[in-house]
Amino acid sequence: MNMKPTNQPQYGPFIATRQPLSRRTFLRGSGIALALPLLDTMLPNFTRAAESSSPLAPNAKPRRFFAINNNLGFAMGATAQRFFPDNTGRNYTLSPYLKVIEEHRNDFTVFSGVSYPNVDGGHPADICFITGAPHPGSGSFRNTISVDQLIAERIGTQTRFPSLTLAVNTNNRSLSCTGTGVAIPPETSAAAVFKQLFVQGSEAEVAATLTTLENGRSVLDAVATQAKNLERDLGQKDRDRLDQYFTSVRDLEGRLKASEGWEKKPKPVVNRPALVDPANAANYFGKVKVMYDLAKIAFETDSTRAVTLMLNSSSTPIVEGISEVSITEDYHNLSHHGKSEEKLAQLRALDMRHMQALNQLFRELKSVREDQETLLDRSMVYYGSNFGDANQHVCFNMPVLLAGGGFKHGQHLGFNREPTLNYPLTNLLLSMVQRMGLDVDKFSSATSTMRGLEMT
């Protein structure tokens, strides 16, 4: 691309004349197409001018959306204050659960007294987490477009994948819904998504590549020579950035191989449920971790800008790997604790593990830099549950928070916790849609953008 504009403002004492590396540069090998992260050398010469342009412009730095729903929520009732802070504003006192993510305090906003108007029905409400469609439990219910699919419709052509729809422990429930109200089946295999991101080519090339991966080789081995040649032309900052990215790819490969192997199976298509790998559903948090890592790499390489993740606790058996207490019942039965202290102790242990996983996700996103910002600065992470209290099957006073994405965080926005007076959470959906740069002034039942939440 010839970067010699004639009518753009100039910054600094000189104009750089180097040719920027294309954002869509790939390192290619037999059956491999490895997308690169955003490097300084990919930035246009007139970075400031590009940044001030529309977020939809080709040269603008991308914004991203990541929605995560744990469909059984947190232990509430007598232990409600473990999630919700007691006081509001920027000087609020962290609740026990939020204390786990204290290092990111200025990177997230927590909400209370919020819910989706008329989204009721208990368990069915999880599929409305980013649609806000009313009465999901009714026989005549029809869902509406989800935030990620609105993003995919508007800017999905700018990335290899318009969106990624992921889930843990379910192959028939997701957060994503098309404009006509049709649910998009999720991909539950982290290995399959990894192959979608990096393994390409003819049928024979893909088969050969999968064989080498199963034998312990890395996708990076196939592009090693190109990577070395590329590094010679990069500055030290970009070389460090590339090394960090390659390390994360190798680490993710190791976790995938250890957890479920590189299974040979057809790629899933959007019109049918994803095929489920034989895997241990009880390794719940191991699967959560792998999905978080996949989302990070997908964003890092600008492979997509919209990811959804359904954490289907309802179909999760007795969770393994919890050392704090002995987990004796499946997740769903624990959520219906009936105020049993034994069950609540187990449920709180699971809640804390969720917060620890979220803390690590924020760390990973903040470890990646894009120009003067972090990947978290550029990525909205919308986390929470459709249930305010799963024990009572109520969908008001939803526990949710929003991290990153270009908002002024570090606060607790508290609204009226009386169920009929909850603040409409669909307003937050509209705020996120607009932060993506989409020219939209109405979404679902939103009455305005989110009160008290300002963009940076």
N, C-alpha and C positions, 0 to 999 in steps of 0.2 A: 504494500500500500504506500503510495507516495504522500509523505507527510510534509507538504510545503504549502500550507494554506496562505492565502493572501489577505484575508480580512478578519483574522482572528487576533485577539489581544496577545501580546508577548509578555512573558514574565521572566525576570532575571536579566543579567547582562548579556546573555547569549542564547542562541537557539540551537538545540541539539538537532543533529542531522542524521542520527542513526536510524536504521529501519527497525521498527519495533517487531518483535517476534509475534506471530499471530496467536490470538487467544485459542484458536482451534488447532494448535500444533499437537501432533501425536507422535509418540515413539512407536514404531511398528516392527513387529517380527512375525514369524509364521503363526497365524492365528491369533495375534496379539495386537491390540490398538490401545496404547496406554496414554490417556489424556494427561496433560501437564497442569500443575496448579498455576495460579496467577503469579507471575514473576515480574520483577521490576522492568525487565527488558520487554515485557508485553505491553507495558503502559505506553500510550501514545505520547508524542513529544509535547503536546499541549494538554497535559493531564488536567490542569486546573480548568481549562475551558471545557474539556470533556465532562468533568465531574459536575460542572454547573448546568449541563444540558439535561434533557429529559432522561429519567432512569431507563426508559425504553430505547434510548439511542444505542447503537452498536458499541460505541467507545465508553459508555458509562459503566462504572463498576457495578456488578450485579448485586441485587438484594435477593434474599431467599426466605422461604417460609417452611417451618418444620412444626407439625402438630403431633402431639403425643397424648394419647388418652389411656389412662389406666381405668378400665371400666368398672372396677370395684372401689375406687377412691381410697380414702383414708379412714382409719378408726375415728369415729365421731362420737356423738352423744356426750357422755361425761368427760371424754378426752378430747373435745373439740379444739381446745386451746393448744393442742400439740401442733396444729397446722396454722390456725388463724392467730395473728398477733392480737394483743390486748388493746393496743393503742394504734392510732393512724398517723399519717404524715411521713415526713422524711426521717424523723427521729424515733420511729417506732422501735419497740423492743422485739427482737427476734423470738419467735415461738420455738419450741424444741425441734420441730422438723426443719424449720428454716435455718436454725443454727448450724445445721449440717452444711448448708451452702453459704455460710457467712462470708467466705472469702470473695464471693461474687455479689455481695450486697448491693453495690452500686450498678450492677448489671441486670437487675431484674426488678419488676414491680409485682407485688402480691395483691390480690383482690379478695374482698369479702362482701357478703350481702349481694351477690350477683347470681343470676340464673337466666336461662333462656325462656322468654315468655311462652307459656302454654306447651313447653316441652316436658311431657310427663310420661307416665307409663312404666317407670322403673327401668328394667334392663334394656328394653328397646331404645332407650334414649341415647345409648352410646353412638348410634349411627347418625345422630344429629349434632355431634360435638362441634363440627365446623360447617354445619348447614343452618342450624336453628329452626328447622322445619317443625311445625307444631303437631302435637298429639301422635307421636310415633307408635303408641300402643293401640291405636284405633284400627278397626278393620279396613277403613277406607284410606289409610295413610299412604301418602306418596311423598317421597323425599324430594329435596330441591338441590340445586348445584352446591357443591362444597367449595370452600375457599381455594383449595389447591387446584381444583379443576377450572375455576374461573381464571386463575393465574395461568394454567396450562393453555386455555383457549386464547389468551391475550398475548403471552410471550413465550409459549412453549416451543415455538419454532426456533428460538435462539439457542437452544441446548439440544444435546443428543436425545435426551428423554424429556418429553413435556412435563412428566411428573413421575414419582415413584410411590406406589401404594404398598405398604409393608404391614405385616402383622406378626404377632407372636402367639402361638397356640390356638390359631384358628385359620381356616382356609375359606371361610364363607362370610366373614364380617370384616368390614373396613370402615375407615372414616371418609373415603372418597366416593363422590357421587356425581354423575354426569349432569349436564344441563336439563336432561329429560327425566331426572329422578332415578336413574338406574345405578345401582350399586356397582362399584368396580371391585372385582375379586382381588384380594391381596396376594402378594408374594410372601410366603412364609420361610423360604429357603434363603438364608444369607449367602450360601455358596452360589445359588443360581443367580442372584442379583450381582454378585461379584463377577460372574461370567458374562452377564449382560453388559457390565461396565467395561470389561477389559478383553474378553475372548471373542474374537470375530474371525471372519474368513470363510473359506469353503467348508463343506461338511468334513472333508478329509483333514483340512488344516485344524479345524476345531477339535476333531477326534484325537489327532496327534498331540495337540496342545494339552488337552485334558489328561492324556496318558502321562505326559511329562510332569504335570502338576501333581497327579496322584503318586508319582514316584519321588516326590519331595522337592522338585524344582520350583522356582518362583517365576511369575510372569516377568519379573525384572531381568531374569537371565536371558530372555529372548531379545531384549532391547539394550543389553549392557553396553555394546559398542557404541550405539547411537547416544546413549546417555553420557558416556565418557567424552564423546566428541562435542556434545552440547555443552557440557560443563566447562570445557576449555574456553568457550566464548562468553561465559557468564562472569559477572562480578562475584565477589566473595559472598555478599548477602544472598544473591540468588543461588549460589552453590550450596550454602547452608540450608536455604529454604528447600531446595530439591532433595538434599540428603534427608531432611526431616520427613518429607513426603514419602520417599522411598522406604524409609524405616517404618512408617505407619502402614504402608502396603504390605511389607514383609510380616509385621506383627499381626495384621489382620488375617493374612494367609495362614499363619500358624494357628490362630484361634479357630479358624474355619475347619482346618484339617483335624484339629484335636476334638472339636465338638461334633462334627457330622460328616467329615470327609468330603471328597469331591465326587459327588454322585453324578453318574451319567443319566440324564433325563431330558426330555424335550423341553425347550424353553416355554414358559407359560405365555399364553396370549390373553389379551384383555377380555375376551368374550367368554372365558370359561374359568372355573376356579383353578388356582395354582395347585400343582401336584405337590404333596407334602413329603419331604424327605423323612425316612425313618430316623427319628431323633428322640432324645429323652425330653419329654415335655416338662419333667420335674426340674430340669436344669434351666429354670425360668430366667434367672438373672444373668446366666451365661448367654442366653439367647437375646436378652435385652441389650447387653453390652455389645454384642456383635452387630445388632441392628443400628445402635448409636454410631458405631465406628463406620458402618456403611454410609450412613447419612452424611457424616463428616467428609468422607472421601468423595462422595458424589458432589457435595457442595464445593469442596476444595478444587476439584477439577472442572467445575462449572458444567457437569454432566446433566444436572437438572437444577431447578430453582424452587421446586415444590416437592416436599416429602411428607407423607403421613404415616403414622405408626399406631396401630391398634394393639395395646397390651391387653390381651384377652384373659384377664385373671379368672373370669367365670369358668373357663374350661381348663384351668391349670390344676394339676393334681397336687399332692403333698410336695411342697417345695423343698428341694435338696440344697445343701450348701449353706444353711443358716446355723452359725455356731452359737449365737447368743442364747437361744432357747431351742428346745426340741419342738419341731413342727410336727403335729400329730394328725392334722386334718387338712383336707384340700382347701384351697384359697376361698372358694365360694362359701363353704360351711363356716369358715372362720369369720367371714364378713357378716354372717348372721350370728353374731356372738351372743345376743340376748343378754348383754352386760356381764357375761361370764368373764371373770378376771383372767382365767387360764387362757381363754381364746383371745382376749384383748391383748395379753402379753405377746402371744404369737403374732397377732395382726400388727402390733406396733413394731415388732422386729422386721416384718416384711415392709412396712412403711419406711422404716429407717434405711433399709437396703435400697428402696426406690430412690430416696433422697441422695444416698451415697452415689448411686449410678448417675443421677442427674448432675451431681457435683462434678463427677469425672467428665461427663459430656461437656459441661461448661469449660472445664480446664482444657480439654482437647481443642475445642473451638477457639479458645483464646490463645492457644499456643501457635496458631497459624496466623500469619500476618499477610494482609493485602494492602500494599502501599503503607499508609500511616495508620491503618485500622487493623482490627483482628477479624477473624472469620465470624466470631460471635457478634461483633459490631454490625456486620452485614447480614446476619441471619436472625430472623425472629423465631424464637423457640416458645411455642405456646403449649403449656403443660398443665394437665389437670385431669378432672373426671367429670362425667355426666351425673354422678351420684354426689349429693350433699351428704347423704348417710345411707350406705348400702344396707345397713341393718334394718332400716325402716322403709327402704325403697323410695326415698324422696329425692327429687331432682332440683331442689332449691338450695341456696347457700352453697354453691359449688366451690370446691377448693381448686383454684386456678392461679397460675402466675404466668407472666410474660417476661422473657429475657431477651436481651440484645436487640438487633434489628433497627437501631437508629432512633430509639426513644430515650427520653430523660427518665432514667430509672432511679432506684434507691428509695422507694417509697411503698407504703401500704395505703391503697385506696379502699377505704371502708365505706360501705353503703348500708342501707337499712336491712337488717337481717330478718325482719318479719317477712315470712314467705310471700305474702301477697304484695309486698312493697319492695322486693328485690329490684336492683338496678338491672336493666336489660343488657345481658352479656353480648348480645348480637351487635351492640355498639362497638365492642372491641373487635369483632370480626371486620366491621367496616373500616375501622382504623388501620387494621393490618392490610386489608386490600389496598387502601389508599397509599400506605407506606411502600407497597410494592411498586408504586408509580402508576397504578391503573386509574383511569379517569372514571370513577364510579362514585355516585353520591347516594346509592341505596343498595342495601344488601339484607336479605331476609327481613326480619322484623325490626331492624335497627332504626332508631329515631334520630340518631346523630352519631358522630364519632364519640369515642370513649371520653367521658368527662374526667378531667384531671390528668390525662395522659398526653404529654406533649412530645412532638418530634424534636430531635436534636437539630 
